[in-house]
Amino acid sequence: MRKCLEILLVALAAVSCSKTPSGIIEPEEMAQLMADIHTGEAVVDMNRRDYPTDSARQAFKQSVYARHGFTSAQVDSSFVWYGRNISYYMEVYDRTIEILEHRLIETGNRIAAEAALSVAGDSVDVWSAPKFISVGDRVPSKAVTFRFGRDENWERGDMYTWRAKVFNNSDDASSWTMVAEYADGTVELLDQNMTGDGWKEMTLITDSTLDLTRIYGAIEAVNRPGTSLRFDSIEMVRKRVNPERYTRRYSLRKLYKVFDPVEIKNDTVAAAKE
C-alpha cells in the first residue's frame, strides 16, 4: 500500500509540474522540434532543386515530425495551444534560439577541426577558430578575440587579411582591431569601424624589417537590438609581402617600444591578450 501511494504521489507531482495539457508537446520537446524545423527549412531553401514542389517540402517536414515521434495533428494542436498561451510560447522560442546557436557553434568548431589548415605556403587561411560566431544580448561578452604565435613559416612583411560576412550589424559601428607584436617590443595597431551587413575585411601588413612574434585582435561587436550579430565564413588569409601594396602599412599606428613585450597593456585590445 505504501509503495502504491509513493508511485501515485510521484505521478501526481509529474502532472502538476507539467506546463502543458495532455496531448500537447512538452516545452523542451517542442523547442527541439522547432529547432529541427528551422534547420530543415534552411536545408530546403538551399536545395530547391531537390524539393521543387510543395508536396516534396511537406514530405520533408513530415519526416522531421516522424523523427521526433509526433504526427501532424499533434504538432498542429501544439502550435495552436502555444499560440494561445504566448508566455509559454516565448519560453519555447527562446529555448529554440539557444539550441540553434549552440548547434551553430558546434558546427563551426567541427569545421575548424576538420579543416586543420596548414600555415605553410604563400597564400593560406591561418584562422583556426570557429568559422561561425554569434554574439547577442544573452552572451556574457560581446568581444570576439583571436591570437596566434609565430611558426617556422612566418616571414617578414607578411600581410594578413581578416575577413567575414556580417549579419545584424548595428548602425553603431562594430570596432575591429588587429595588433602586430615584434621581437624588439614594438607593437603596431590597426583599427577600423565596420557598419552595415555584408562582407567586411581589414588588412594588416607587417614590418619587413622586424621579426614578428605574434598577432592578436578583437571585434567589439554591436548587434541590432533583439538580434544576434553573426559572423559567417571567417578567415585570416596570410600572403607574402607585396611591394606594390606595402605603402598601405603606414595606416598602422606604432604604439610602444619596450624591452619586455609581455608587459604591454592596452585597454582597446585587452580582451585579446593572454
C-alpha positions as CSV (number, residue, x, y, z in Angstrom):
1,M,0.0,0.0,0.0
2,R,2.8,2.4,0.9
3,K,4.6,1.7,-2.3
4,C,1.5,2.3,-4.4
5,L,0.9,5.6,-2.5
6,E,4.5,6.7,-3.3
7,I,4.1,5.9,-7.0
8,L,0.8,7.8,-7.1
9,L,2.4,10.8,-5.4
10,V,5.2,10.8,-7.9
11,A,2.8,10.6,-10.8
12,L,0.7,13.5,-9.4
13,A,3.8,15.6,-8.9
14,A,4.9,15.0,-12.5
15,V,1.4,16.0,-13.8
16,S,1.4,19.1,-11.6
17,C,4.8,20.2,-12.9
18,S,3.8,19.9,-16.5
19,K,3.1,23.2,-18.2
20,T,1.0,21.7,-21.0
21,P,-2.3,19.7,-21.0
22,S,-2.5,16.2,-22.2
23,G,-1.8,15.7,-25.9
24,I,0.3,18.9,-26.2
25,I,4.0,18.6,-26.8
26,E,6.1,19.5,-23.7
27,P,8.2,22.7,-23.9
28,E,11.7,21.1,-24.2
29,E,10.5,18.6,-26.9
30,M,8.7,21.5,-28.7
31,A,11.9,23.6,-28.7
32,Q,13.9,20.7,-30.1
33,L,11.3,20.1,-32.7
34,M,11.1,23.8,-33.7
35,A,14.9,23.9,-34.0
36,D,14.8,20.9,-36.3
37,I,12.0,22.5,-38.3
38,H,14.1,25.7,-38.7
39,T,17.1,23.7,-39.8
40,G,15.0,21.6,-42.2
41,E,13.6,24.8,-43.8
42,A,17.1,26.1,-44.3
43,V,18.1,22.8,-46.0
44,V,15.1,23.1,-48.3
45,D,15.8,26.7,-49.2
46,M,19.4,25.8,-50.1
47,N,18.4,22.8,-52.1
48,R,15.3,23.8,-54.0
49,R,16.1,21.5,-56.9
50,D,15.8,18.6,-54.6
51,Y,12.5,19.9,-53.2
52,P,10.8,21.6,-56.2
53,T,7.2,21.1,-55.2
54,D,5.0,21.8,-52.1
55,S,4.4,18.1,-51.7
56,A,8.1,17.4,-51.6
57,R,8.7,20.1,-49.0
58,Q,5.7,18.8,-46.9
59,A,7.1,15.3,-47.1
60,F,10.4,16.6,-45.7
61,K,8.6,18.3,-42.9
62,Q,6.7,15.1,-42.1
63,S,10.0,13.3,-41.8
64,V,11.1,15.8,-39.2
65,Y,7.9,15.2,-37.2
66,A,8.3,11.4,-37.5
67,R,11.9,11.7,-36.3
68,H,10.5,13.1,-33.0
69,G,7.7,10.6,-32.9
70,F,4.9,13.1,-33.5
71,T,2.1,13.3,-36.0
72,S,1.0,16.3,-38.0
73,A,-2.1,16.5,-35.8
74,Q,-0.1,16.6,-32.6
75,V,2.2,19.3,-34.0
76,D,-0.6,21.4,-35.3
77,S,-2.5,21.1,-32.0
78,S,0.6,22.1,-30.0
79,F,1.2,25.1,-32.2
80,V,-2.4,26.2,-31.6
81,W,-2.1,25.8,-27.9
82,Y,1.2,27.6,-27.6
83,G,-0.2,30.4,-29.8
84,R,-3.0,30.9,-27.3
85,N,-0.5,30.8,-24.4
86,I,2.0,33.3,-25.6
87,S,4.2,33.3,-22.4
88,Y,4.8,29.6,-22.8
89,Y,5.5,30.1,-26.5
90,M,8.1,32.8,-25.8
91,E,9.9,30.4,-23.4
92,V,9.9,27.7,-26.1
93,Y,11.0,30.2,-28.7
94,D,13.9,31.5,-26.6
95,R,15.0,27.9,-25.9
96,T,14.8,27.2,-29.7
97,I,17.2,30.1,-30.3
98,E,19.6,28.7,-27.7
99,I,19.6,25.3,-29.3
100,L,20.2,26.7,-32.8
101,E,23.0,29.0,-31.5
102,H,24.6,26.0,-29.8
103,R,24.4,23.9,-32.9
104,L,26.0,26.8,-34.9
105,I,28.9,27.0,-32.5
106,E,29.4,23.2,-32.6
107,T,29.3,23.2,-36.4
108,G,31.9,26.0,-36.5
109,N,34.2,24.1,-34.1
110,R,33.8,20.9,-36.2
111,I,34.6,22.6,-39.5
112,A,37.6,24.3,-37.9
113,A,38.9,21.0,-36.5
114,E,38.3,19.1,-39.7
115,A,39.9,21.7,-41.9
116,A,43.2,21.6,-39.9
117,L,44.5,24.3,-42.2
118,S,48.2,24.3,-42.9
119,V,50.1,27.5,-42.2
120,A,52.7,26.8,-44.9
121,G,52.6,28.4,-48.3
122,D,52.5,31.9,-49.9
123,S,48.7,32.4,-49.5
124,V,46.8,30.4,-46.9
125,D,44.0,30.8,-44.4
126,V,45.5,30.6,-40.9
127,W,42.2,31.1,-39.0
128,S,41.8,28.0,-36.7
129,A,38.9,29.3,-34.5
130,P,35.3,28.6,-35.4
131,K,34.2,29.9,-38.8
132,F,30.8,30.9,-37.5
133,I,30.4,33.1,-34.4
134,S,27.1,34.5,-32.9
135,V,27.1,37.4,-30.5
136,G,23.8,38.6,-28.8
137,D,22.4,40.2,-25.7
138,R,22.4,36.9,-23.8
139,V,26.1,36.2,-24.1
140,P,28.4,37.4,-21.3
141,S,30.8,39.2,-23.6
142,K,30.4,40.9,-27.0
143,A,34.1,40.7,-27.8
144,V,35.3,38.3,-30.5
145,T,39.0,37.7,-30.0
146,F,41.9,35.8,-31.5
147,R,45.6,35.3,-31.2
148,F,48.3,33.2,-32.7
149,G,52.0,33.0,-32.3
150,R,55.0,32.7,-34.7
151,D,55.8,29.5,-36.5
152,E,58.5,28.4,-38.9
153,N,56.6,29.6,-42.0
154,W,56.3,33.3,-40.9
155,E,58.3,35.8,-43.0
156,R,59.0,39.5,-42.6
157,G,56.4,41.7,-44.3
158,D,53.7,39.1,-44.3
159,M,50.2,40.6,-45.0
160,Y,47.2,39.4,-43.0
161,T,43.6,40.0,-44.2
162,W,40.8,39.3,-41.7
163,R,37.5,38.8,-43.4
164,A,33.9,37.7,-42.5
165,K,30.4,38.1,-43.8
166,V,28.3,40.0,-41.2
167,F,24.6,39.8,-40.4
168,N,22.6,42.1,-38.0
169,N,25.4,44.6,-37.6
170,S,24.2,47.7,-35.8
171,D,24.3,51.2,-37.4
172,D,26.5,52.0,-34.5
173,A,29.7,50.6,-35.9
174,S,31.4,47.5,-34.6
175,S,35.1,48.1,-33.9
176,W,37.7,45.7,-35.4
177,T,41.3,45.8,-34.1
178,M,44.4,43.9,-35.2
179,V,47.8,44.1,-33.4
180,A,51.2,43.0,-34.5
181,E,53.9,42.5,-31.9
182,Y,57.6,42.2,-32.7
183,A,60.6,40.6,-31.1
184,D,62.1,44.0,-30.1
185,G,59.0,45.0,-28.2
186,T,57.5,47.2,-30.9
187,V,53.7,47.0,-31.2
188,E,51.7,48.2,-34.2
189,L,47.9,48.5,-34.3
190,L,45.3,48.8,-37.0
191,D,41.7,49.5,-36.1
192,Q,38.6,50.2,-38.3
193,N,34.9,50.8,-37.7
194,M,32.6,48.5,-39.6
195,T,28.9,49.4,-40.3
196,G,26.1,47.6,-42.1
197,D,25.9,44.0,-43.2
198,G,27.8,42.0,-45.9
199,W,31.4,41.2,-46.4
200,K,33.8,43.1,-44.2
201,E,37.6,42.9,-44.1
202,M,40.7,44.6,-42.9
203,T,44.4,44.1,-43.9
204,L,47.4,44.3,-41.6
205,I,50.8,44.5,-43.4
206,T,53.7,43.6,-41.0
207,D,57.0,45.4,-40.9
208,S,59.5,43.9,-43.4
209,T,62.5,44.9,-41.2
210,L,61.4,43.3,-37.9
211,D,60.7,39.8,-36.7
212,L,57.0,39.2,-35.8
213,T,56.3,37.3,-32.7
214,R,52.5,37.2,-32.6
215,I,49.3,38.7,-34.0
216,Y,46.2,39.2,-31.9
217,G,43.0,41.3,-32.1
218,A,39.4,41.7,-31.2
219,I,36.0,42.8,-32.5
220,E,33.9,44.9,-30.2
221,A,30.5,43.8,-31.6
222,V,27.4,45.9,-31.6
223,N,24.3,43.9,-32.6
224,R,20.9,45.3,-33.5
225,P,18.5,45.3,-30.6
226,G,16.8,42.0,-30.1
227,T,19.0,40.1,-32.6
228,S,22.3,38.2,-32.7
229,L,25.2,39.6,-34.6
230,R,26.5,36.8,-36.7
231,F,30.0,36.4,-38.3
232,D,30.0,33.8,-41.1
233,S,32.9,32.3,-43.1
234,I,35.6,34.0,-41.0
235,E,39.1,33.7,-42.4
236,M,42.5,35.2,-41.9
237,V,44.4,35.0,-45.1
238,R,48.2,35.4,-45.0
239,K,50.1,36.5,-48.1
240,R,53.7,37.3,-48.7
241,V,54.9,40.8,-48.9
242,N,53.7,42.7,-52.0
243,P,55.9,45.8,-52.8
244,E,53.1,47.5,-54.6
245,R,50.8,47.4,-51.6
246,Y,53.5,47.9,-48.9
247,T,52.8,51.6,-48.6
248,R,49.4,50.7,-47.1
249,R,51.1,49.6,-43.9
250,Y,51.6,53.2,-42.9
251,S,48.0,53.3,-41.8
252,L,49.1,51.3,-38.8
253,R,49.8,53.1,-35.6
254,K,53.0,52.3,-33.7
255,L,52.1,52.2,-30.0
256,Y,55.1,51.1,-28.0
257,K,58.7,50.1,-27.9
258,V,59.6,48.3,-24.7
259,F,62.1,45.7,-23.6
260,D,59.5,43.1,-22.5
261,P,56.5,42.7,-24.8
262,V,54.6,40.7,-22.2
263,E,54.3,43.9,-20.1
264,I,52.4,45.8,-22.9
265,K,48.9,46.7,-21.8
266,N,46.2,48.5,-23.9
267,D,42.6,48.7,-23.0
268,T,41.5,48.6,-26.6
269,V,42.9,45.1,-27.1
270,A,43.0,43.8,-23.5
271,A,40.3,41.2,-24.3
272,A,42.6,39.6,-26.9
273,K,45.6,39.4,-24.6
274,E,46.5,36.2,-22.7
